[in-house]
């Protein structure tokens, strides 16, 4: 069997292993290792490559940004920032139809600005907002669906761990990607709020309203969220302006979030130690997936499969738009069985060489930003797409009196909102590139 044939057969084999519930990191490592051996015909060069890959992966300076952003999220949770954000949003929106759920969406967007993790955002905001949604009579479907969807804002609103990984894979500018994600992130939050308003309009019995508060109470609630705004603008603004690198920005963000947590008396040495251990555990999981993807993608490059696929598509004369739409649809399908990080690490080394050769009327640098945002948005949908939407399981586990089927039904209108947003961002690239071009 030729190296190309081995590379092409590796995809169905990998999907089979995933269906058999083998962890994605181990599945990619196994397929990459065996494929490497079949192509080379000897274990000696394969083992030598593993030695070099292990060192280069785990000593990469660019990856140090990941644990720093994860630590930033844990410290934000300790400091009670999620509760402050929810109180502020509820003060302004709670008295409107569906307002408490809208407040949860707004708080998720704000917390995502200091977190960078969807699962952490969903879990944290679920603890804060779910009791209030229950208090005001929100149905199980609407309450859990809104929180699951709102959690996806954790990776869409910068800083985002997924965007960092994408930038490393395609050698794009992290700061410009963060800026490009701001408008799509705001679109997502507003779209989810619109879904809630329409949901309550057609099913008024599904939600109650919180009492209105005074204007002075609303202003005081805004004062409580100043650390979030300050940290967001310092980190994103500092990175984009070149005052510090993305890794330095993540370190400053983690330090600032930690100081805010201690000043709010929400943290102590015991809680700090727990946050560090949780960050280490999550980082180890991510790095293991990155390592498995490195082994698999190294084998693919050796087999020549990505290059052959790119050449085949170009030779067929297929227009760029059908190819891009097909890739996005494939992401939606993969999102039902895989987590977002695994999808990015597995597919970008295959898809990016294909789409970068197609003409969309953008420079390579702008195309990388636009494609990255499209991929991020589509991957985000996978977090709330049954049957394996991770956010659905997180929220359903917290809402013990709600069946998982109710969460599935409640999240469907939000998935429709996501599909509409994907179509808009796909048809109008300047939406994603507006702020980048404005501040260039």
VEXDOSE-365263 format. One record per residue (C-alpha): x, y, z. Coordinates in nm, 2 decimals. Example, Ala and Ser with C-alpha at 12.3 -4.5 7.8 and 13.67 -1.06 7.14 Angstrom:
2
+--------+--------+--------+
!      x !      y !      z !
+--------+--------+--------+
!   1.23 !  -0.45 !   0.78 !
!   1.37 !  -0.11 !   0.71 !
+--------+--------+--------+
//
This chain:
440
+--------+--------+--------+
!      x !      y !      z !
+--------+--------+--------+
!   0.00 !   0.00 !   0.00 !
!   0.13 !   0.34 !  -0.10 !
!   0.20 !   0.61 !   0.16 !
!  -0.09 !   0.82 !   0.02 !
!  -0.33 !   0.53 !   0.05 !
!  -0.22 !   0.47 !   0.41 !
!  -0.28 !   0.84 !   0.48 !
!  -0.63 !   0.84 !   0.33 !
!  -0.73 !   0.52 !   0.51 !
!  -0.62 !   0.68 !   0.84 !
!  -0.93 !   0.90 !   0.86 !
!  -1.19 !   0.63 !   0.87 !
!  -0.98 !   0.43 !   1.11 !
!  -0.95 !   0.73 !   1.34 !
!  -1.32 !   0.79 !   1.33 !
!  -1.38 !   0.43 !   1.41 !
!  -1.16 !   0.45 !   1.72 !
!  -1.35 !   0.76 !   1.83 !
!  -1.68 !   0.58 !   1.79 !
!  -1.54 !   0.30 !   2.01 !
!  -1.49 !   0.56 !   2.28 !
!  -1.12 !   0.56 !   2.28 !
!  -0.99 !   0.90 !   2.41 !
!  -0.92 !   1.13 !   2.11 !
!  -0.56 !   1.20 !   2.22 !
!  -0.49 !   0.83 !   2.24 !
!  -0.67 !   0.76 !   1.91 !
!  -0.47 !   1.02 !   1.72 !
!  -0.15 !   0.89 !   1.88 !
!  -0.22 !   0.53 !   1.79 !
!  -0.32 !   0.60 !   1.43 !
!  -0.02 !   0.84 !   1.38 !
!   0.23 !   0.60 !   1.54 !
!   0.11 !   0.29 !   1.34 !
!   0.08 !   0.49 !   1.02 !
!   0.43 !   0.63 !   1.06 !
!   0.56 !   0.28 !   1.10 !
!   0.38 !   0.15 !   0.79 !
!   0.51 !   0.44 !   0.58 !
!   0.87 !   0.42 !   0.71 !
!   0.89 !   0.04 !   0.75 !
!   1.09 !   0.07 !   1.07 !
!   1.04 !   0.17 !   1.43 !
!   1.38 !   0.34 !   1.47 !
!   1.29 !   0.66 !   1.28 !
!   0.94 !   0.66 !   1.44 !
!   1.08 !   0.65 !   1.80 !
!   1.34 !   0.91 !   1.71 !
!   1.07 !   1.14 !   1.58 !
!   0.86 !   1.09 !   1.90 !
!   1.16 !   1.19 !   2.11 !
!   1.20 !   1.52 !   1.92 !
!   0.82 !   1.58 !   1.90 !
!   0.78 !   1.53 !   2.28 !
!   1.04 !   1.79 !   2.36 !
!   0.93 !   2.04 !   2.10 !
!   0.57 !   2.02 !   2.20 !
!   0.60 !   2.05 !   2.57 !
!   0.88 !   2.31 !   2.57 !
!   0.71 !   2.54 !   2.32 !
!   0.70 !   2.89 !   2.46 !
!   0.39 !   2.98 !   2.25 !
!   0.18 !   2.72 !   2.43 !
!   0.25 !   2.87 !   2.78 !
!  -0.03 !   3.11 !   2.71 !
!  -0.28 !   2.83 !   2.75 !
!  -0.23 !   2.76 !   3.13 !
!  -0.22 !   3.13 !   3.20 !
!  -0.56 !   3.20 !   3.04 !
!  -0.70 !   2.89 !   3.21 !
!  -0.56 !   3.02 !   3.55 !
!  -0.71 !   3.35 !   3.47 !
!  -1.06 !   3.19 !   3.44 !
!  -1.02 !   3.00 !   3.77 !
!  -0.91 !   3.31 !   3.95 !
!  -1.20 !   3.51 !   3.81 !
!  -1.44 !   3.24 !   3.95 !
!  -1.27 !   3.27 !   4.29 !
!  -1.31 !   3.64 !   4.29 !
!  -1.68 !   3.63 !   4.24 !
!  -1.67 !   3.81 !   3.91 !
!  -1.93 !   3.58 !   3.76 !
!  -2.18 !   3.68 !   4.03 !
!  -2.10 !   4.05 !   3.99 !
!  -2.15 !   4.03 !   3.62 !
!  -2.49 !   3.85 !   3.66 !
!  -2.61 !   4.10 !   3.92 !
!  -2.52 !   4.39 !   3.70 !
!  -2.69 !   4.23 !   3.39 !
!  -3.00 !   4.14 !   3.59 !
!  -3.03 !   4.49 !   3.73 !
!  -3.06 !   4.63 !   3.38 !
!  -3.25 !   4.34 !   3.21 !
!  -3.42 !   4.13 !   3.48 !
!  -3.75 !   4.32 !   3.47 !
!  -3.81 !   4.26 !   3.10 !
!  -3.97 !   3.95 !   2.95 !
!  -3.71 !   3.68 !   2.96 !
!  -3.48 !   3.93 !   3.12 !
!  -3.32 !   3.70 !   3.38 !
!  -3.21 !   3.46 !   3.10 !
!  -3.09 !   3.76 !   2.90 !
!  -2.89 !   3.87 !   3.20 !
!  -2.73 !   3.52 !   3.21 !
!  -2.63 !   3.56 !   2.85 !
!  -2.48 !   3.90 !   2.91 !
!  -2.29 !   3.77 !   3.22 !
!  -2.16 !   3.48 !   3.01 !
!  -2.02 !   3.72 !   2.75 !
!  -1.86 !   3.93 !   3.02 !
!  -1.71 !   3.63 !   3.20 !
!  -1.58 !   3.49 !   2.87 !
!  -1.37 !   3.81 !   2.84 !
!  -1.16 !   3.70 !   3.14 !
!  -1.20 !   3.32 !   3.11 !
!  -1.13 !   3.18 !   2.76 !
!  -1.30 !   2.84 !   2.83 !
!  -1.65 !   2.75 !   2.73 !
!  -1.69 !   2.47 !   2.98 !
!  -1.57 !   2.69 !   3.27 !
!  -1.81 !   2.97 !   3.16 !
!  -2.10 !   2.73 !   3.15 !
!  -2.02 !   2.57 !   3.48 !
!  -1.95 !   2.89 !   3.66 !
!  -2.25 !   3.09 !   3.53 !
!  -2.47 !   2.78 !   3.58 !
!  -2.40 !   2.80 !   3.96 !
!  -2.48 !   3.17 !   3.97 !
!  -2.77 !   3.20 !   3.73 !
!  -2.96 !   2.87 !   3.76 !
!  -3.10 !   2.94 !   4.11 !
!  -3.23 !   3.28 !   3.99 !
!  -3.39 !   3.13 !   3.68 !
!  -3.56 !   2.87 !   3.90 !
!  -3.67 !   3.15 !   4.14 !
!  -3.85 !   3.34 !   3.87 !
!  -4.02 !   3.04 !   3.72 !
!  -3.82 !   2.97 !   3.41 !
!  -3.90 !   2.64 !   3.24 !
!  -3.63 !   2.37 !   3.25 !
!  -3.59 !   2.38 !   2.87 !
!  -3.54 !   2.76 !   2.85 !
!  -3.32 !   2.78 !   3.16 !
!  -3.08 !   2.50 !   3.07 !
!  -3.08 !   2.58 !   2.70 !
!  -2.99 !   2.95 !   2.76 !
!  -2.71 !   2.86 !   3.00 !
!  -2.56 !   2.60 !   2.77 !
!  -2.57 !   2.84 !   2.48 !
!  -2.43 !   3.13 !   2.68 !
!  -2.14 !   2.91 !   2.79 !
!  -2.02 !   2.90 !   2.43 !
!  -1.94 !   3.27 !   2.46 !
!  -1.64 !   3.16 !   2.67 !
!  -1.45 !   3.06 !   2.36 !
!  -1.60 !   3.31 !   2.12 !
!  -1.54 !   3.63 !   2.32 !
!  -1.16 !   3.69 !   2.34 !
!  -0.93 !   3.58 !   2.50 !
!  -1.00 !   3.23 !   2.36 !
!  -0.79 !   2.92 !   2.40 !
!  -0.92 !   2.78 !   2.08 !
!  -0.82 !   3.09 !   1.89 !
!  -0.47 !   3.07 !   2.04 !
!  -0.44 !   2.71 !   1.91 !
!  -0.56 !   2.81 !   1.57 !
!  -0.32 !   3.09 !   1.55 !
!  -0.03 !   2.86 !   1.64 !
!  -0.13 !   2.61 !   1.38 !
!  -0.16 !   2.85 !   1.09 !
!   0.10 !   3.10 !   1.21 !
!  -0.16 !   3.38 !   1.24 !
!  -0.14 !   3.69 !   1.46 !
!  -0.31 !   3.61 !   1.79 !
!  -0.38 !   3.98 !   1.87 !
!  -0.55 !   4.04 !   1.54 !
!  -0.76 !   3.72 !   1.58 !
!  -0.87 !   3.84 !   1.93 !
!  -0.98 !   4.17 !   1.78 !
!  -1.16 !   4.00 !   1.49 !
!  -1.36 !   3.79 !   1.73 !
!  -1.51 !   4.08 !   1.92 !
!  -1.79 !   4.17 !   1.67 !
!  -1.89 !   3.80 !   1.61 !
!  -1.89 !   3.75 !   1.99 !
!  -2.13 !   4.05 !   2.04 !
!  -2.34 !   3.92 !   1.75 !
!  -2.37 !   3.58 !   1.93 !
!  -2.48 !   3.74 !   2.26 !
!  -2.74 !   3.97 !   2.09 !
!  -2.86 !   3.67 !   1.88 !
!  -2.91 !   3.46 !   2.19 !
!  -3.10 !   3.74 !   2.37 !
!  -3.32 !   3.78 !   2.06 !
!  -3.39 !   3.40 !   2.08 !
!  -3.49 !   3.43 !   2.44 !
!  -3.73 !   3.73 !   2.37 !
!  -3.90 !   3.54 !   2.09 !
!  -3.91 !   3.22 !   2.30 !
!  -4.09 !   3.40 !   2.58 !
!  -4.32 !   3.58 !   2.33 !
!  -4.45 !   3.25 !   2.19 !
!  -4.44 !   3.07 !   2.53 !
!  -4.50 !   3.34 !   2.80 !
!  -4.56 !   3.07 !   3.06 !
!  -4.19 !   2.96 !   3.03 !
!  -4.05 !   3.26 !   3.22 !
!  -4.13 !   3.51 !   3.49 !
!  -3.99 !   3.86 !   3.54 !
!  -3.78 !   4.00 !   3.82 !
!  -3.89 !   4.32 !   3.99 !
!  -3.74 !   4.65 !   3.85 !
!  -3.46 !   4.82 !   4.05 !
!  -3.38 !   5.18 !   4.09 !
!  -3.13 !   5.36 !   3.86 !
!  -2.89 !   5.41 !   4.15 !
!  -2.89 !   5.03 !   4.21 !
!  -2.81 !   4.98 !   3.85 !
!  -2.52 !   5.22 !   3.86 !
!  -2.38 !   5.06 !   4.17 !
!  -2.41 !   4.72 !   4.00 !
!  -2.20 !   4.85 !   3.71 !
!  -1.93 !   4.97 !   3.96 !
!  -1.89 !   4.62 !   4.08 !
!  -1.78 !   4.49 !   3.74 !
!  -1.49 !   4.74 !   3.69 !
!  -1.22 !   4.47 !   3.74 !
!  -1.36 !   4.27 !   3.44 !
!  -1.36 !   4.57 !   3.21 !
!  -1.02 !   4.68 !   3.32 !
!  -0.86 !   4.34 !   3.28 !
!  -1.02 !   4.29 !   2.94 !
!  -0.90 !   4.62 !   2.80 !
!  -0.55 !   4.59 !   2.95 !
!  -0.50 !   4.24 !   2.81 !
!  -0.65 !   4.28 !   2.47 !
!  -0.54 !   4.64 !   2.42 !
!  -0.19 !   4.57 !   2.54 !
!  -0.15 !   4.27 !   2.32 !
!  -0.29 !   4.44 !   2.01 !
!  -0.09 !   4.76 !   2.06 !
!   0.23 !   4.56 !   2.10 !
!   0.30 !   4.67 !   2.45 !
!   0.35 !   4.30 !   2.54 !
!   0.33 !   3.97 !   2.37 !
!   0.02 !   3.74 !   2.40 !
!   0.20 !   3.53 !   2.66 !
!   0.30 !   3.83 !   2.86 !
!  -0.06 !   3.96 !   2.83 !
!  -0.20 !   3.63 !   2.96 !
!   0.04 !   3.65 !   3.26 !
!  -0.06 !   4.01 !   3.33 !
!  -0.43 !   3.91 !   3.30 !
!  -0.38 !   3.62 !   3.54 !
!  -0.19 !   3.85 !   3.79 !
!  -0.46 !   4.12 !   3.76 !
!  -0.74 !   3.87 !   3.81 !
!  -0.57 !   3.72 !   4.11 !
!  -0.52 !   4.06 !   4.27 !
!  -0.89 !   4.14 !   4.21 !
!  -0.99 !   3.81 !   4.36 !
!  -0.78 !   3.87 !   4.68 !
!  -0.91 !   4.23 !   4.70 !
!  -1.27 !   4.10 !   4.68 !
!  -1.18 !   3.85 !   4.96 !
!  -1.29 !   3.57 !   4.74 !
!  -0.95 !   3.40 !   4.74 !
!  -0.70 !   3.27 !   4.99 !
!  -0.39 !   3.05 !   4.97 !
!  -0.60 !   2.73 !   4.99 !
!  -0.83 !   2.84 !   4.71 !
!  -0.53 !   2.96 !   4.51 !
!  -0.36 !   2.62 !   4.54 !
!  -0.68 !   2.45 !   4.42 !
!  -0.70 !   2.69 !   4.12 !
!  -0.34 !   2.60 !   4.03 !
!  -0.41 !   2.23 !   4.05 !
!  -0.72 !   2.26 !   3.84 !
!  -0.53 !   2.46 !   3.59 !
!  -0.25 !   2.20 !   3.58 !
!  -0.50 !   1.92 !   3.53 !
!  -0.68 !   2.10 !   3.24 !
!  -0.35 !   2.20 !   3.08 !
!  -0.22 !   1.84 !   3.10 !
!  -0.53 !   1.72 !   2.92 !
!  -0.50 !   1.99 !   2.65 !
!  -0.13 !   1.92 !   2.60 !
!  -0.19 !   1.55 !   2.57 !
!  -0.44 !   1.62 !   2.29 !
!  -0.19 !   1.85 !   2.12 !
!   0.08 !   1.58 !   2.14 !
!  -0.15 !   1.32 !   1.99 !
!  -0.25 !   1.56 !   1.71 !
!   0.12 !   1.63 !   1.65 !
!   0.19 !   1.26 !   1.60 !
!  -0.10 !   1.21 !   1.37 !
!  -0.04 !   1.53 !   1.17 !
!   0.33 !   1.44 !   1.13 !
!   0.22 !   1.11 !   0.98 !
!  -0.02 !   1.28 !   0.75 !
!   0.25 !   1.52 !   0.62 !
!   0.48 !   1.22 !   0.56 !
!   0.21 !   1.04 !   0.37 !
!   0.13 !   1.35 !   0.15 !
!  -0.24 !   1.31 !   0.20 !
!  -0.32 !   1.68 !   0.27 !
!  -0.12 !   1.80 !  -0.02 !
!  -0.28 !   1.54 !  -0.25 !
!  -0.63 !   1.64 !  -0.14 !
!  -0.56 !   2.01 !  -0.19 !
!  -0.42 !   1.94 !  -0.54 !
!  -0.72 !   1.72 !  -0.63 !
!  -0.97 !   1.98 !  -0.53 !
!  -0.79 !   2.25 !  -0.72 !
!  -0.77 !   2.03 !  -1.03 !
!  -1.14 !   1.96 !  -1.02 !
!  -1.21 !   2.33 !  -1.08 !
!  -1.46 !   2.34 !  -0.79 !
!  -1.53 !   2.70 !  -0.69 !
!  -1.40 !   2.83 !  -0.36 !
!  -1.73 !   2.88 !  -0.19 !
!  -1.87 !   2.53 !  -0.23 !
!  -1.54 !   2.40 !  -0.08 !
!  -1.56 !   2.64 !   0.22 !
!  -1.93 !   2.56 !   0.28 !
!  -1.85 !   2.19 !   0.26 !
!  -1.58 !   2.22 !   0.52 !
!  -1.81 !   2.42 !   0.76 !
!  -2.08 !   2.16 !   0.72 !
!  -1.83 !   1.89 !   0.80 !
!  -1.74 !   2.08 !   1.11 !
!  -2.11 !   2.09 !   1.22 !
!  -2.12 !   1.71 !   1.17 !
!  -1.80 !   1.65 !   1.36 !
!  -1.92 !   1.87 !   1.64 !
!  -2.18 !   1.61 !   1.73 !
!  -1.91 !   1.35 !   1.82 !
!  -1.60 !   1.55 !   1.90 !
!  -1.49 !   1.83 !   2.13 !
!  -1.38 !   2.16 !   1.99 !
!  -1.01 !   2.14 !   2.07 !
!  -0.97 !   1.79 !   1.91 !
!  -1.15 !   1.91 !   1.60 !
!  -0.92 !   2.21 !   1.56 !
!  -0.60 !   2.01 !   1.61 !
!  -0.72 !   1.73 !   1.38 !
!  -0.87 !   1.92 !   1.09 !
!  -0.68 !   2.25 !   1.05 !
!  -0.36 !   2.09 !   0.92 !
!  -0.57 !   1.91 !   0.66 !
!  -0.82 !   2.18 !   0.56 !
!  -0.61 !   2.50 !   0.58 !
!  -0.36 !   2.40 !   0.30 !
!  -0.67 !   2.34 !   0.08 !
!  -0.86 !   2.66 !   0.15 !
!  -0.55 !   2.89 !   0.15 !
!  -0.51 !   2.81 !  -0.22 !
!  -0.86 !   2.93 !  -0.31 !
!  -0.94 !   3.29 !  -0.40 !
!  -1.19 !   3.47 !  -0.18 !
!  -1.07 !   3.82 !  -0.27 !
!  -0.87 !   3.85 !   0.06 !
!  -0.50 !   3.87 !   0.14 !
!  -0.36 !   3.56 !   0.30 !
!  -0.34 !   3.74 !   0.64 !
!  -0.70 !   3.86 !   0.62 !
!  -0.82 !   3.52 !   0.50 !
!  -0.65 !   3.35 !   0.80 !
!  -0.84 !   3.58 !   1.03 !
!  -1.17 !   3.53 !   0.86 !
!  -1.14 !   3.16 !   0.83 !
!  -1.03 !   3.14 !   1.19 !
!  -1.35 !   3.32 !   1.30 !
!  -1.57 !   3.10 !   1.09 !
!  -1.41 !   2.79 !   1.23 !
!  -1.44 !   2.92 !   1.58 !
!  -1.81 !   2.99 !   1.54 !
!  -1.88 !   2.65 !   1.38 !
!  -1.68 !   2.47 !   1.65 !
!  -1.88 !   2.66 !   1.91 !
!  -2.20 !   2.52 !   1.77 !
!  -2.06 !   2.17 !   1.84 !
!  -2.06 !   2.25 !   2.21 !
!  -2.44 !   2.27 !   2.21 !
!  -2.52 !   2.02 !   1.94 !
!  -2.67 !   1.68 !   2.05 !
!  -2.58 !   1.41 !   2.12 !
!  -2.23 !   1.50 !   2.24 !
!  -2.25 !   1.88 !   2.31 !
!  -2.03 !   1.91 !   2.62 !
!  -2.20 !   2.22 !   2.75 !
!  -2.53 !   2.03 !   2.74 !
!  -2.39 !   1.77 !   2.98 !
!  -2.24 !   2.03 !   3.21 !
!  -2.56 !   2.23 !   3.25 !
!  -2.79 !   1.92 !   3.26 !
!  -2.58 !   1.77 !   3.54 !
!  -2.62 !   2.09 !   3.74 !
!  -2.99 !   2.11 !   3.69 !
!  -3.07 !   1.77 !   3.85 !
!  -3.45 !   1.82 !   3.82 !
!  -3.42 !   1.87 !   3.44 !
!  -3.40 !   1.58 !   3.19 !
!  -3.13 !   1.59 !   2.93 !
!  -3.40 !   1.58 !   2.66 !
!  -3.54 !   1.91 !   2.79 !
!  -3.20 !   2.07 !   2.76 !
!  -3.18 !   1.93 !   2.40 !
!  -3.52 !   2.09 !   2.31 !
!  -3.43 !   2.42 !   2.49 !
!  -3.10 !   2.46 !   2.31 !
!  -3.24 !   2.41 !   1.95 !
!  -3.35 !   2.77 !   1.90 !
!  -3.01 !   2.89 !   2.00 !
!  -2.85 !   2.65 !   1.74 !
!  -3.07 !   2.80 !   1.48 !
!  -2.94 !   3.15 !   1.58 !
!  -2.59 !   3.01 !   1.54 !
!  -2.66 !   2.88 !   1.19 !
!  -2.80 !   3.22 !   1.09 !
!  -2.49 !   3.39 !   1.23 !
!  -2.26 !   3.16 !   1.05 !
!  -2.43 !   3.24 !   0.72 !
!  -2.40 !   3.61 !   0.78 !
!  -2.03 !   3.59 !   0.87 !
!  -1.97 !   3.37 !   0.57 !
!  -2.14 !   3.60 !   0.32 !
!  -2.00 !   3.92 !   0.46 !
!  -1.63 !   3.88 !   0.56 !
!  -1.59 !   4.26 !   0.65 !
!  -1.80 !   4.19 !   0.96 !
!  -1.52 !   3.99 !   1.11 !
!  -1.24 !   4.21 !   0.96 !
!  -1.40 !   4.55 !   1.05 !
!  -1.22 !   4.62 !   1.37 !
!  -0.89 !   4.48 !   1.25 !
!  -0.90 !   4.71 !   0.95 !
!  -1.01 !   5.00 !   1.17 !
!  -0.72 !   4.97 !   1.41 !
!  -0.45 !   4.88 !   1.15 !
+--------+--------+--------+
//
